[in-house]
């Protein structure tokens, strides 16, 4: 038996990150209001630690997954792992 995926199941989405807040100093020099495009293949200029930390959320949004705890299935807000220089980012799935 061969299972095939429908066109809708194969769809990928564009992911846009908006820097919502920076407390301290971001080592990648991101500032509040910066907008970056992200994907499973492109870190958008985020430092490796932050990108590694949010990678599962990027992939979830990019390939149509949802977060059961979220009120908006196309949006998630995350923080970088640096507790001294906290950067908050909002990831948004763009449905075109």
C-alpha positions as CSV (number, residue, x, y, z in Angstrom):
1,X,0.0,0.0,0.0
2,X,1.4,3.4,-1.0
3,X,0.2,6.5,0.8
4,X,0.4,9.8,-1.0
5,X,0.2,13.3,0.4
6,X,-2.3,15.8,-0.9
7,X,-1.1,19.1,-2.3
8,X,-2.2,20.8,0.9
9,X,-0.2,18.4,3.1
10,X,3.0,19.1,1.1
11,X,2.6,22.9,1.4
12,X,5.3,24.9,3.2
13,X,4.9,28.4,4.5
14,X,7.0,31.5,4.8
15,X,8.0,32.3,8.4
16,X,8.7,35.9,9.4
17,X,10.3,36.7,12.8
18,X,9.8,40.1,14.4
19,X,12.1,41.1,17.3
20,X,9.7,42.2,20.0
21,X,12.1,43.2,22.7
22,X,15.8,43.3,23.6
23,X,16.9,43.5,27.2
24,X,20.6,44.0,27.5
25,X,22.7,43.6,24.3
26,X,22.0,41.1,21.5
27,X,25.3,39.6,20.2
28,X,23.8,39.4,16.7
29,X,22.9,43.2,17.0
30,X,19.2,42.7,16.6
31,X,17.0,45.6,17.7
32,X,13.4,45.8,18.6
33,X,11.3,46.0,15.4
34,X,13.8,44.1,13.2
35,X,12.0,41.8,10.8
36,X,13.7,38.7,9.4
37,X,12.7,35.8,7.3
38,X,13.5,32.3,8.7
39,X,13.3,28.7,7.5
40,X,14.7,25.3,8.3
41,X,17.6,26.3,5.9
42,X,18.1,30.0,6.8
43,X,18.8,31.4,10.2
44,X,18.0,34.9,9.1
45,X,21.1,36.2,10.9
46,X,20.1,35.0,14.3
47,X,23.0,33.7,16.4
48,X,23.4,29.9,16.4
49,X,22.2,29.5,20.0
50,X,19.0,31.3,19.4
51,X,18.3,29.7,16.0
52,X,19.0,26.2,17.5
53,X,16.6,26.9,20.4
54,X,13.7,28.0,18.2
55,X,14.4,25.7,15.2
56,X,11.6,23.2,16.3
57,X,9.0,26.0,16.3
58,X,10.2,27.3,12.9
59,X,9.8,23.8,11.4
60,X,6.4,23.3,13.0
61,X,5.1,26.6,11.5
62,X,6.9,26.1,8.2
63,X,5.3,22.7,7.5
64,X,1.8,23.5,8.8
65,X,1.9,22.2,12.3
66,X,0.1,23.8,15.3
67,X,0.8,24.5,18.9
68,X,-2.2,23.2,20.9
69,X,-1.7,25.8,23.7
70,X,-1.7,28.7,21.3
71,X,-4.8,30.8,20.6
72,X,-3.4,31.7,17.2
73,X,-2.1,28.7,15.2
74,X,0.0,31.0,13.0
75,X,1.9,32.7,15.8
76,X,4.3,31.9,18.6
77,X,6.5,34.1,20.8
78,X,9.8,32.9,22.1
79,X,12.9,34.1,24.0
80,X,16.6,33.5,23.3
81,X,18.4,31.2,25.9
82,X,20.7,34.1,27.0
83,X,19.2,35.0,30.4
84,X,21.4,38.1,30.7
85,X,20.6,39.6,27.2
86,X,17.1,38.4,26.5
87,X,15.8,38.8,23.0
88,X,12.1,38.1,22.4
89,X,10.9,37.1,18.9
90,X,7.5,36.5,17.4
91,X,7.4,33.9,14.7
92,X,4.5,34.2,12.2
93,X,3.4,31.8,9.5
94,X,2.4,33.6,6.3
95,X,-0.4,31.9,4.5
96,X,-0.2,33.0,0.9
